[in-house]
Amino acid sequence: MSRIDDLPPLREVIRAHGLDARKSLGQNFLLDLNLTSRIARAAAPLDACTVVEIGPGPGGLTRALLAAGAGRVIAIEKDRRCLPALAEIADRYPGRLTVVEGDALEIDAATLAAGEPVKIVANLPYNVGTQLLINWITTPGWPPFWSSLTLMFQREVAERIVAAPGDKAYGRLGVLAGWRTQARILFDISPQAFTPPPKVTSAVVQLVPRVEPLPCSLKALERVTAAAFGQRRKMLRASLKTLDPQAERLIEEAGLIPTARAEEIDIAGFVALAERFAGGRLM
């Protein structure tokens, strides 16, 4: 695929605007049009929703989303140097691209979409990607304001998101993601597809919210998983004793074995644990 629109090639855009990728901003620009278009197709259909993109940089994925028929794209960009390049895309697609300057960690994307159906699609900056995901899947209200997340992470982080009990990567992130969403890795992206090339392989993950997650106190689940996986080599009766001196009894009441370790407990087990430990103490 050589062109998706009549705008200049991304390398020319980067050169014209002096957009050297900055490590401090977690930037690695994806320039391969085949890959940006593949990500856009993975999030389809896009015509009946607002797409929120985080960290568009020079706009490679932004252009792919618009070319794929996104009705409206809201791009949140922290790096002011990228704004002129994004303005050129906005001019090419009148009324379909809104650029918001700011830090995605501090901006409530739900308010930007004004009640419209939302899909979040992004090549997330490596330095804030995990925190953004946690923010989106631990929103107090459920179902969330978004109908899907199609996101790029380091492969190691992607494996943690989709990990199951017994997997080496299974931990707090996998429990939270699996509790509220159905998550899967769609495909990998080689370091050579980026400028500059990162040292690791990346992967695109898609998460779709579960309509009815198992009933549970979010705060309790976060605290129980943090304690359990914070000392993952210890048995539950030891790692959870920091939350309640009666940990062993509460673990048994949840239908679990006190001598089990965190990586052996499935999501339903952690939900049962959180509900037992809540009991007015973790709420």
PEZI-V611640 format. One record per residue. N is the residue number from 1. RES is the residue in one letter. PSI is psi in degrees with one decimal (none if undefined). NEAR is the number of other ideal C-beta (glycine too) atoms within 12 Angstrom. D_CENTER is the distance of its C-alpha to the mean C-alpha in Angstrom with 1 decimal. Layout:
n: [N/N]
res: [RES/RES]
psi: [PSI/PSI]
near: [NEAR/NEAR]
d_center: [D_CENTER/D_CENTER]
//
This chain:
n: [1/2/3/4/5/6/7/8/9/10/11/12/13/14/15/16/17/18/19/20/21/22/23/24/25/26/27/28/29/30/31/32/33/34/35/36/37/38/39/40/41/42/43/44/45/46/47/48/49/50/51/52/53/54/55/56/57/58/59/60/61/62/63/64/65/66/67/68/69/70/71/72/73/74/75/76/77/78/79/80/81/82/83/84/85/86/87/88/89/90/91/92/93/94/95/96/97/98/99/100/101/102/103/104/105/106/107/108/109/110/111/112/113/114/115/116/117/118/119/120/121/122/123/124/125/126/127/128/129/130/131/132/133/134/135/136/137/138/139/140/141/142/143/144/145/146/147/148/149/150/151/152/153/154/155/156/157/158/159/160/161/162/163/164/165/166/167/168/169/170/171/172/173/174/175/176/177/178/179/180/181/182/183/184/185/186/187/188/189/190/191/192/193/194/195/196/197/198/199/200/201/202/203/204/205/206/207/208/209/210/211/212/213/214/215/216/217/218/219/220/221/222/223/224/225/226/227/228/229/230/231/232/233/234/235/236/237/238/239/240/241/242/243/244/245/246/247/248/249/250/251/252/253/254/255/256/257/258/259/260/261/262/263/264/265/266/267/268/269/270/271/272/273/274/275/276/277/278/279/280/281/282/283]
res: [M/S/R/I/D/D/L/P/P/L/R/E/V/I/R/A/H/G/L/D/A/R/K/S/L/G/Q/N/F/L/L/D/L/N/L/T/S/R/I/A/R/A/A/A/P/L/D/A/C/T/V/V/E/I/G/P/G/P/G/G/L/T/R/A/L/L/A/A/G/A/G/R/V/I/A/I/E/K/D/R/R/C/L/P/A/L/A/E/I/A/D/R/Y/P/G/R/L/T/V/V/E/G/D/A/L/E/I/D/A/A/T/L/A/A/G/E/P/V/K/I/V/A/N/L/P/Y/N/V/G/T/Q/L/L/I/N/W/I/T/T/P/G/W/P/P/F/W/S/S/L/T/L/M/F/Q/R/E/V/A/E/R/I/V/A/A/P/G/D/K/A/Y/G/R/L/G/V/L/A/G/W/R/T/Q/A/R/I/L/F/D/I/S/P/Q/A/F/T/P/P/P/K/V/T/S/A/V/V/Q/L/V/P/R/V/E/P/L/P/C/S/L/K/A/L/E/R/V/T/A/A/A/F/G/Q/R/R/K/M/L/R/A/S/L/K/T/L/D/P/Q/A/E/R/L/I/E/E/A/G/L/I/P/T/A/R/A/E/E/I/D/I/A/G/F/V/A/L/A/E/R/F/A/G/G/R/L/M]
psi: [120.0/-31.2/144.1/-11.8/-174.9/15.3/160.4/153.3/150.4/-35.1/-36.8/-39.0/-45.1/-42.8/-43.1/-33.9/4.9/42.6/65.5/132.3/136.4/126.4/-34.4/-22.8/6.0/29.2/129.5/109.2/129.2/113.9/-12.9/112.1/-30.0/-40.6/-41.2/-37.5/-35.1/-39.9/-44.0/-42.6/-35.1/-28.6/-6.0/157.2/148.4/-9.7/-23.2/20.3/170.1/130.4/126.6/124.5/137.1/131.4/57.6/-20.8/-130.0/-6.6/21.3/-51.1/-34.6/-48.1/-39.1/-39.5/-44.4/-41.3/-27.8/-0.1/13.1/127.7/-38.3/136.1/129.7/114.0/121.7/116.9/126.1/-29.4/108.4/-24.9/-25.6/-14.3/-41.0/-39.4/-39.7/-32.1/-35.6/-37.0/-41.0/-37.3/-34.4/-29.7/74.2/129.6/1.2/-12.4/124.0/124.7/126.8/118.1/127.8/178.1/121.1/-24.4/-19.8/-2.5/131.5/101.2/-28.9/-36.9/-28.2/-34.1/-10.8/48.4/1.7/157.0/135.5/138.8/135.6/124.1/125.5/146.3/89.7/139.6/132.8/-33.0/-12.3/1.0/-46.8/-42.2/-39.1/-44.1/-46.7/-41.0/-41.1/-31.6/-5.8/21.1/138.7/-44.2/144.5/135.9/158.1/179.2/-13.8/148.0/-16.8/154.3/122.8/104.1/146.8/132.6/169.9/144.5/-38.0/-40.8/-41.0/-40.9/-35.5/-35.3/-41.0/2.6/148.1/164.5/137.3/-20.7/146.9/-33.2/-3.0/129.4/-159.4/-43.4/-40.8/-36.6/-48.1/-43.6/-42.3/-28.7/-45.9/-12.3/167.4/117.9/142.9/149.4/127.1/-48.4/162.2/158.7/125.8/149.5/-30.5/-10.9/-9.2/158.3/117.3/159.2/127.3/171.6/-5.0/159.6/145.7/165.7/145.3/126.3/140.3/131.8/132.3/130.5/138.5/138.5/-42.9/83.7/157.2/132.0/129.3/149.3/119.6/-46.3/-42.8/-41.9/-40.9/-41.9/-40.0/-45.3/-36.8/-42.3/-43.3/-46.6/-16.0/-23.5/57.5/-20.5/-14.4/157.4/156.3/-37.6/-24.4/-45.7/-29.8/-3.1/-20.9/-20.8/-31.3/129.7/-23.3/30.1/-45.6/-42.7/-42.9/-35.6/-43.6/-39.1/-26.7/-0.2/19.3/166.6/122.7/-24.5/-0.7/160.5/162.0/-42.2/-9.2/-9.1/127.9/178.4/-41.9/-36.3/-41.5/-35.4/-44.6/-40.5/-47.6/-40.8/-36.9/-42.5/-25.3/-70.2/31.9/-9.9/-35.4/1.4/none]
near: [17/10/15/31/27/14/29/21/22/38/17/15/32/28/17/17/25/16/32/20/30/22/14/13/26/32/32/37/39/43/32/29/27/21/32/41/30/30/44/37/27/33/40/25/19/34/20/16/30/33/46/50/50/43/46/47/44/43/47/49/50/51/42/43/46/39/31/33/23/39/26/31/46/42/47/40/40/29/34/19/23/36/26/23/36/39/26/26/40/28/19/23/31/12/12/27/37/32/33/28/23/21/23/36/24/15/24/21/36/24/16/28/28/16/11/24/25/36/42/49/48/47/47/45/38/32/24/28/36/30/23/37/39/30/27/41/39/28/24/16/13/22/22/31/29/40/29/33/45/45/46/49/43/33/26/26/35/36/28/32/44/31/31/23/25/15/19/14/27/31/32/33/36/39/45/40/43/36/37/39/36/21/38/25/30/29/23/23/34/20/20/18/29/31/24/19/19/30/16/21/25/37/36/40/46/35/40/25/29/22/13/11/28/24/18/35/28/29/21/32/41/31/29/45/42/28/31/42/33/20/22/25/13/22/24/41/30/23/33/43/22/20/34/29/13/18/30/24/19/30/36/20/18/34/19/34/17/26/16/29/27/36/30/22/40/26/31/22/32/45/31/29/44/42/28/33/41/26/20/11/21/27/16]
d_center: [27.4/29.0/28.3/26.1/27.8/30.7/28.9/29.6/27.8/24.8/26.8/29.5/27.1/25.9/29.5/30.8/28.5/28.5/24.7/24.6/21.1/20.9/19.5/19.5/16.8/14.7/16.0/16.6/17.6/17.3/20.8/21.4/21.8/21.8/18.3/17.0/19.0/17.7/14.0/15.5/17.7/14.9/13.5/17.2/19.1/18.3/21.7/21.6/18.5/17.0/14.2/12.1/11.3/10.2/12.6/14.8/17.4/20.5/19.0/18.8/15.9/17.2/20.5/19.3/17.6/20.9/23.0/21.3/22.5/19.7/21.9/20.2/17.5/16.5/15.4/14.6/16.2/17.4/19.8/23.0/24.4/22.1/23.3/26.6/24.9/22.6/25.7/27.4/24.7/25.1/28.9/28.5/26.6/28.5/26.8/23.6/21.5/21.0/20.0/19.1/19.8/18.0/15.3/12.0/12.0/15.4/15.1/14.7/13.2/15.0/18.3/17.9/17.8/20.9/20.5/19.8/17.7/14.2/11.6/8.7/9.0/8.4/9.5/7.6/10.4/10.7/12.1/9.5/6.0/6.2/7.9/5.9/3.4/7.1/8.6/7.3/8.3/11.3/12.8/16.5/17.3/16.5/16.0/13.4/14.1/11.7/12.9/10.0/6.6/7.5/5.5/7.6/7.7/11.1/12.6/13.2/9.7/9.1/12.3/11.6/8.8/11.6/14.5/17.5/20.5/22.6/20.0/20.2/16.4/16.5/15.7/14.3/10.6/11.9/14.1/11.9/9.5/12.8/14.6/12.9/11.3/12.5/10.2/11.8/11.8/13.5/15.1/15.4/16.2/19.1/19.4/22.3/20.4/19.3/21.4/21.9/21.0/18.7/20.2/17.7/16.5/13.0/11.5/9.7/7.9/8.4/8.1/11.1/12.2/15.4/18.3/20.0/18.2/20.9/22.3/21.5/21.3/17.8/19.5/21.7/19.0/17.1/20.5/21.7/18.8/18.9/22.7/22.8/20.4/21.7/24.9/23.9/27.3/29.1/30.1/28.5/31.8/31.6/27.9/27.9/31.3/29.8/28.5/31.8/35.1/35.5/32.4/34.3/35.8/32.5/30.9/33.9/33.7/30.1/31.7/30.4/32.4/32.5/32.9/29.7/26.8/23.2/22.1/24.6/23.3/21.3/19.1/22.2/24.0/21.6/21.7/25.5/25.5/23.6/26.0/28.9/28.0/27.1/30.7/30.8/29.8/26.0/25.7]
//
